[in-house]
Amino acid sequence: LSNLLGLSADAFNNRLHVTRPVLPSFISELDFRRIKVGDSVIDLHFASTGQGEIQVEVRNNTGSVKVEVEQQEKRLEAA
């Protein structure tokens, strides 16, 4: 699941990278909960826009981990 969503943790720098996430065509939304990165625990929500892009939203962050999302050729920071 981590590979499909493009998750890569960097606990030393307190970051979670989400690189070109993909959802199968039969799943339009997915909640991935209690992801541990260093001392932080976060919940992420993935939703298909229907245009080949996946929106990523941080739903809960019990620490100071930063989430960086890379969609195709652009890089964004999720709030």
Chimera marker file (.cmm) of the C-alpha trace (Angstrom):
<marker_set name="trace">
<marker id="1" x="0.000" y="0.000" z="0.000" r="1" g="1" b="0" radius="0.5"/>
<marker id="2" x="2.860" y="2.371" z="0.800" r="1" g="1" b="0" radius="0.5"/>
<marker id="3" x="4.314" y="1.870" z="-2.684" r="1" g="1" b="0" radius="0.5"/>
<marker id="4" x="0.967" y="2.469" z="-4.380" r="1" g="1" b="0" radius="0.5"/>
<marker id="5" x="0.512" y="5.731" z="-2.464" r="1" g="1" b="0" radius="0.5"/>
<marker id="6" x="4.153" y="6.711" z="-2.969" r="1" g="1" b="0" radius="0.5"/>
<marker id="7" x="4.968" y="7.032" z="0.740" r="1" g="1" b="0" radius="0.5"/>
<marker id="8" x="8.549" y="7.479" z="1.858" r="1" g="1" b="0" radius="0.5"/>
<marker id="9" x="9.401" y="8.499" z="5.436" r="1" g="1" b="0" radius="0.5"/>
<marker id="10" x="12.424" y="10.551" z="6.460" r="1" g="1" b="0" radius="0.5"/>
<marker id="11" x="12.213" y="10.379" z="10.267" r="1" g="1" b="0" radius="0.5"/>
<marker id="12" x="15.594" y="12.070" z="10.776" r="1" g="1" b="0" radius="0.5"/>
<marker id="13" x="14.355" y="15.232" z="8.999" r="1" g="1" b="0" radius="0.5"/>
<marker id="14" x="10.768" y="14.828" z="10.250" r="1" g="1" b="0" radius="0.5"/>
<marker id="15" x="9.254" y="14.561" z="6.746" r="1" g="1" b="0" radius="0.5"/>
<marker id="16" x="6.916" y="12.262" z="4.878" r="1" g="1" b="0" radius="0.5"/>
<marker id="17" x="7.188" y="12.299" z="1.090" r="1" g="1" b="0" radius="0.5"/>
<marker id="18" x="4.180" y="11.344" z="-1.037" r="1" g="1" b="0" radius="0.5"/>
<marker id="19" x="5.428" y="10.822" z="-4.590" r="1" g="1" b="0" radius="0.5"/>
<marker id="20" x="2.940" y="10.430" z="-7.456" r="1" g="1" b="0" radius="0.5"/>
<marker id="21" x="0.233" y="8.607" z="-5.475" r="1" g="1" b="0" radius="0.5"/>
<marker id="22" x="-2.047" y="6.222" z="-7.385" r="1" g="1" b="0" radius="0.5"/>
<marker id="23" x="-5.449" y="4.766" z="-6.508" r="1" g="1" b="0" radius="0.5"/>
<marker id="24" x="-6.952" y="1.821" z="-8.397" r="1" g="1" b="0" radius="0.5"/>
<marker id="25" x="-9.915" y="2.793" z="-10.595" r="1" g="1" b="0" radius="0.5"/>
<marker id="26" x="-12.357" y="1.050" z="-8.233" r="1" g="1" b="0" radius="0.5"/>
<marker id="27" x="-11.256" y="3.168" z="-5.216" r="1" g="1" b="0" radius="0.5"/>
<marker id="28" x="-12.142" y="6.871" z="-5.258" r="1" g="1" b="0" radius="0.5"/>
<marker id="29" x="-11.103" y="7.688" z="-1.667" r="1" g="1" b="0" radius="0.5"/>
<marker id="30" x="-8.816" y="6.128" z="0.906" r="1" g="1" b="0" radius="0.5"/>
<marker id="31" x="-7.950" y="7.006" z="4.509" r="1" g="1" b="0" radius="0.5"/>
<marker id="32" x="-4.532" y="5.858" z="5.714" r="1" g="1" b="0" radius="0.5"/>
<marker id="33" x="-4.395" y="6.253" z="9.489" r="1" g="1" b="0" radius="0.5"/>
<marker id="34" x="-1.778" y="6.230" z="12.205" r="1" g="1" b="0" radius="0.5"/>
<marker id="35" x="1.298" y="6.598" z="10.002" r="1" g="1" b="0" radius="0.5"/>
<marker id="36" x="4.290" y="6.887" z="12.314" r="1" g="1" b="0" radius="0.5"/>
<marker id="37" x="7.198" y="9.115" z="11.276" r="1" g="1" b="0" radius="0.5"/>
<marker id="38" x="9.736" y="9.601" z="14.060" r="1" g="1" b="0" radius="0.5"/>
<marker id="39" x="7.766" y="10.730" z="17.130" r="1" g="1" b="0" radius="0.5"/>
<marker id="40" x="4.818" y="11.951" z="15.016" r="1" g="1" b="0" radius="0.5"/>
<marker id="41" x="1.655" y="10.093" z="14.023" r="1" g="1" b="0" radius="0.5"/>
<marker id="42" x="-0.476" y="11.356" z="11.122" r="1" g="1" b="0" radius="0.5"/>
<marker id="43" x="-3.610" y="10.414" z="9.202" r="1" g="1" b="0" radius="0.5"/>
<marker id="44" x="-3.807" y="11.016" z="5.444" r="1" g="1" b="0" radius="0.5"/>
<marker id="45" x="-6.838" y="11.149" z="3.158" r="1" g="1" b="0" radius="0.5"/>
<marker id="46" x="-6.371" y="10.343" z="-0.544" r="1" g="1" b="0" radius="0.5"/>
<marker id="47" x="-9.093" y="11.225" z="-3.079" r="1" g="1" b="0" radius="0.5"/>
<marker id="48" x="-9.191" y="10.814" z="-6.844" r="1" g="1" b="0" radius="0.5"/>
<marker id="49" x="-10.103" y="13.965" z="-8.769" r="1" g="1" b="0" radius="0.5"/>
<marker id="50" x="-11.300" y="11.850" z="-11.691" r="1" g="1" b="0" radius="0.5"/>
<marker id="51" x="-8.721" y="13.589" z="-13.892" r="1" g="1" b="0" radius="0.5"/>
<marker id="52" x="-5.818" y="11.293" z="-13.108" r="1" g="1" b="0" radius="0.5"/>
<marker id="53" x="-4.646" y="13.264" z="-10.078" r="1" g="1" b="0" radius="0.5"/>
<marker id="54" x="-4.895" y="12.259" z="-6.430" r="1" g="1" b="0" radius="0.5"/>
<marker id="55" x="-5.536" y="14.897" z="-3.763" r="1" g="1" b="0" radius="0.5"/>
<marker id="56" x="-3.757" y="14.348" z="-0.461" r="1" g="1" b="0" radius="0.5"/>
<marker id="57" x="-5.023" y="15.884" z="2.768" r="1" g="1" b="0" radius="0.5"/>
<marker id="58" x="-3.511" y="15.650" z="6.243" r="1" g="1" b="0" radius="0.5"/>
<marker id="59" x="-6.421" y="14.840" z="8.566" r="1" g="1" b="0" radius="0.5"/>
<marker id="60" x="-4.517" y="14.546" z="11.829" r="1" g="1" b="0" radius="0.5"/>
<marker id="61" x="-0.954" y="15.329" z="12.860" r="1" g="1" b="0" radius="0.5"/>
<marker id="62" x="0.067" y="14.617" z="16.454" r="1" g="1" b="0" radius="0.5"/>
<marker id="63" x="3.581" y="15.900" z="15.940" r="1" g="1" b="0" radius="0.5"/>
<marker id="64" x="5.626" y="18.201" z="13.779" r="1" g="1" b="0" radius="0.5"/>
<marker id="65" x="6.111" y="16.011" z="10.693" r="1" g="1" b="0" radius="0.5"/>
<marker id="66" x="5.903" y="17.871" z="7.368" r="1" g="1" b="0" radius="0.5"/>
<marker id="67" x="4.196" y="16.183" z="4.422" r="1" g="1" b="0" radius="0.5"/>
<marker id="68" x="5.523" y="16.890" z="0.926" r="1" g="1" b="0" radius="0.5"/>
<marker id="69" x="3.380" y="15.804" z="-2.014" r="1" g="1" b="0" radius="0.5"/>
<marker id="70" x="4.768" y="15.446" z="-5.535" r="1" g="1" b="0" radius="0.5"/>
<marker id="71" x="2.105" y="15.179" z="-8.242" r="1" g="1" b="0" radius="0.5"/>
<marker id="72" x="3.489" y="14.384" z="-11.697" r="1" g="1" b="0" radius="0.5"/>
<marker id="73" x="5.994" y="17.222" z="-12.288" r="1" g="1" b="0" radius="0.5"/>
<marker id="74" x="4.981" y="19.615" z="-9.501" r="1" g="1" b="0" radius="0.5"/>
<marker id="75" x="5.781" y="19.544" z="-5.807" r="1" g="1" b="0" radius="0.5"/>
<marker id="76" x="3.342" y="20.739" z="-3.121" r="1" g="1" b="0" radius="0.5"/>
<marker id="77" x="3.288" y="20.812" z="0.666" r="1" g="1" b="0" radius="0.5"/>
<marker id="78" x="0.106" y="19.435" z="2.212" r="1" g="1" b="0" radius="0.5"/>
<marker id="79" x="-1.442" y="21.463" z="5.026" r="1" g="1" b="0" radius="0.5"/>
<link id1="1" id2="2" r="1" g="1" b="0" radius="0.2"/>
<link id1="2" id2="3" r="1" g="1" b="0" radius="0.2"/>
<link id1="3" id2="4" r="1" g="1" b="0" radius="0.2"/>
<link id1="4" id2="5" r="1" g="1" b="0" radius="0.2"/>
<link id1="5" id2="6" r="1" g="1" b="0" radius="0.2"/>
<link id1="6" id2="7" r="1" g="1" b="0" radius="0.2"/>
<link id1="7" id2="8" r="1" g="1" b="0" radius="0.2"/>
<link id1="8" id2="9" r="1" g="1" b="0" radius="0.2"/>
<link id1="9" id2="10" r="1" g="1" b="0" radius="0.2"/>
<link id1="10" id2="11" r="1" g="1" b="0" radius="0.2"/>
<link id1="11" id2="12" r="1" g="1" b="0" radius="0.2"/>
<link id1="12" id2="13" r="1" g="1" b="0" radius="0.2"/>
<link id1="13" id2="14" r="1" g="1" b="0" radius="0.2"/>
<link id1="14" id2="15" r="1" g="1" b="0" radius="0.2"/>
<link id1="15" id2="16" r="1" g="1" b="0" radius="0.2"/>
<link id1="16" id2="17" r="1" g="1" b="0" radius="0.2"/>
<link id1="17" id2="18" r="1" g="1" b="0" radius="0.2"/>
<link id1="18" id2="19" r="1" g="1" b="0" radius="0.2"/>
<link id1="19" id2="20" r="1" g="1" b="0" radius="0.2"/>
<link id1="20" id2="21" r="1" g="1" b="0" radius="0.2"/>
<link id1="21" id2="22" r="1" g="1" b="0" radius="0.2"/>
<link id1="22" id2="23" r="1" g="1" b="0" radius="0.2"/>
<link id1="23" id2="24" r="1" g="1" b="0" radius="0.2"/>
<link id1="24" id2="25" r="1" g="1" b="0" radius="0.2"/>
<link id1="25" id2="26" r="1" g="1" b="0" radius="0.2"/>
<link id1="26" id2="27" r="1" g="1" b="0" radius="0.2"/>
<link id1="27" id2="28" r="1" g="1" b="0" radius="0.2"/>
<link id1="28" id2="29" r="1" g="1" b="0" radius="0.2"/>
<link id1="29" id2="30" r="1" g="1" b="0" radius="0.2"/>
<link id1="30" id2="31" r="1" g="1" b="0" radius="0.2"/>
<link id1="31" id2="32" r="1" g="1" b="0" radius="0.2"/>
<link id1="32" id2="33" r="1" g="1" b="0" radius="0.2"/>
<link id1="33" id2="34" r="1" g="1" b="0" radius="0.2"/>
<link id1="34" id2="35" r="1" g="1" b="0" radius="0.2"/>
<link id1="35" id2="36" r="1" g="1" b="0" radius="0.2"/>
<link id1="36" id2="37" r="1" g="1" b="0" radius="0.2"/>
<link id1="37" id2="38" r="1" g="1" b="0" radius="0.2"/>
<link id1="38" id2="39" r="1" g="1" b="0" radius="0.2"/>
<link id1="39" id2="40" r="1" g="1" b="0" radius="0.2"/>
<link id1="40" id2="41" r="1" g="1" b="0" radius="0.2"/>
<link id1="41" id2="42" r="1" g="1" b="0" radius="0.2"/>
<link id1="42" id2="43" r="1" g="1" b="0" radius="0.2"/>
<link id1="43" id2="44" r="1" g="1" b="0" radius="0.2"/>
<link id1="44" id2="45" r="1" g="1" b="0" radius="0.2"/>
<link id1="45" id2="46" r="1" g="1" b="0" radius="0.2"/>
<link id1="46" id2="47" r="1" g="1" b="0" radius="0.2"/>
<link id1="47" id2="48" r="1" g="1" b="0" radius="0.2"/>
<link id1="48" id2="49" r="1" g="1" b="0" radius="0.2"/>
<link id1="49" id2="50" r="1" g="1" b="0" radius="0.2"/>
<link id1="50" id2="51" r="1" g="1" b="0" radius="0.2"/>
<link id1="51" id2="52" r="1" g="1" b="0" radius="0.2"/>
<link id1="52" id2="53" r="1" g="1" b="0" radius="0.2"/>
<link id1="53" id2="54" r="1" g="1" b="0" radius="0.2"/>
<link id1="54" id2="55" r="1" g="1" b="0" radius="0.2"/>
<link id1="55" id2="56" r="1" g="1" b="0" radius="0.2"/>
<link id1="56" id2="57" r="1" g="1" b="0" radius="0.2"/>
<link id1="57" id2="58" r="1" g="1" b="0" radius="0.2"/>
<link id1="58" id2="59" r="1" g="1" b="0" radius="0.2"/>
<link id1="59" id2="60" r="1" g="1" b="0" radius="0.2"/>
<link id1="60" id2="61" r="1" g="1" b="0" radius="0.2"/>
<link id1="61" id2="62" r="1" g="1" b="0" radius="0.2"/>
<link id1="62" id2="63" r="1" g="1" b="0" radius="0.2"/>
<link id1="63" id2="64" r="1" g="1" b="0" radius="0.2"/>
<link id1="64" id2="65" r="1" g="1" b="0" radius="0.2"/>
<link id1="65" id2="66" r="1" g="1" b="0" radius="0.2"/>
<link id1="66" id2="67" r="1" g="1" b="0" radius="0.2"/>
<link id1="67" id2="68" r="1" g="1" b="0" radius="0.2"/>
<link id1="68" id2="69" r="1" g="1" b="0" radius="0.2"/>
<link id1="69" id2="70" r="1" g="1" b="0" radius="0.2"/>
<link id1="70" id2="71" r="1" g="1" b="0" radius="0.2"/>
<link id1="71" id2="72" r="1" g="1" b="0" radius="0.2"/>
<link id1="72" id2="73" r="1" g="1" b="0" radius="0.2"/>
<link id1="73" id2="74" r="1" g="1" b="0" radius="0.2"/>
<link id1="74" id2="75" r="1" g="1" b="0" radius="0.2"/>
<link id1="75" id2="76" r="1" g="1" b="0" radius="0.2"/>
<link id1="76" id2="77" r="1" g="1" b="0" radius="0.2"/>
<link id1="77" id2="78" r="1" g="1" b="0" radius="0.2"/>
<link id1="78" id2="79" r="1" g="1" b="0" radius="0.2"/>
</marker_set>
